[in-house]
Amino acid sequence: MKTHSSIAVAGRRAEGGFSMVELMVALFIGLFLTAGVLTLVSAMKRTSTSQTGLSQLQDNERIAMSLLTDVIQSAGYYPNPVANTPSTFFLATATPQVFAAGQSITGSGTYVSSAQSISVRYTTAGADGVINCMGNTSPTQKTYTNTFSIDAAGNLQCVLLIGTVAQTPVQLVSGITKMQIFYGVQTNTSVANNSVDTYMDAAAVTAGNYWSKVLSVKITLTFANPLAGQPGQSTVGATIPFTRVITLMNKTGVDS
């Protein structure tokens, strides 16, 4: 039988709380669990940031190449080719771009240079749905000259001329470190099949006087990689190139 004194001692021990060892163990377990949760949250945040960056990159690639394709493939377009000729709509100009009469595409720079540009011009018939480099159509007949380049901040930039009136430059897509352009040219004039036999940069096209022989444009846009510098991505490159070949719709025959 327990005496009154033994019961009192047991009660005092029960009221004494946890020992220092027990508190240290509990604290260690708590810190361990907290560190695990923080690590998980950090990993989820990195994953979310990476996914958002990749999604934005894909959107930028799609928007840039879709707009470039829509505009460049329209080079040389004009209404009613039965009654008109290219020289009717495309007069010779010396500024801001040099175009010969009837010429609808030109460019500047070498393939390895950092300052390349491409300019195309065409005339809409009003209701044909042809867009300019700002993504706009015109309800009335207009001649557009569209010039694409990369500005100092890494934006794909468009400078639009409506007739001879220059519009305010517009930044279309960001995160681009370089734009490289090759022009598909038929240099062999003895073969009349409108087939590309050489790709060359703007400087070479100008030197060879081949602008009237350009059948396609090969553009490579180099984007900044959103994963570069992220934890666990040490082997990832700093940039991602994206290439597309665009044929000019006013050229007929076999494109290669």
HUWOCOR-V457740 format. One line per field, one symbol per residue. ss: DSSP state (@ for helix, = for strand, . for the rest). phi: phi as a letter, one per 30 degrees, with the letter a starting at -180 (. if undefined). psi: psi as a letter, one per 40 degrees, with the letter a starting at -180 (. if undefined). A space follows every 50 residues. Layout:
ss=???
phi=???
psi=???
//
This chain:
ss=...@@@@@@@@@@@@....@@@@@@@@@@@@@@@@@@@@@@@@@@@@@@@ @@@@@@@@@@@@@@@@@@@@@@.............@@@@...=.....=. ....====........========.................========= .....=======..==...====..==========............=== .@@@@@@@..@@@===========..............=========... ......
phi=.dddddddddddddddiddddddddddddddddddddddddddddddddd dddddddddddddddddededdddeidadhddcbbeddccddbcbdcdbd eidcbaabjcdcdcbcbbbbbacdcjcdidccdciccbdbdbccccbcac ddcicdcccccciccdcdebdcbciccabcbccdbcddddccbhcdcbcb dddddddchcddcdcabccccccdddddideibdcdddbbdbbbccdddd ccjccb
psi=hhidddddddddddeeaiiddddddddddddddddddddddddddddddd ddddddddddddddddddddddeeheiiigedeiiddddgihidieihhi heheiiiiiideiegiihhiiihieceeehiaeeeiiheihihhhhhhih idefihihhhhhbehhihihhdhifhdihhhihhihdgeehfefhheihi iddddddefedeehdihhhhhhihheeheihefdehidihihiihhihee hiahh.
//
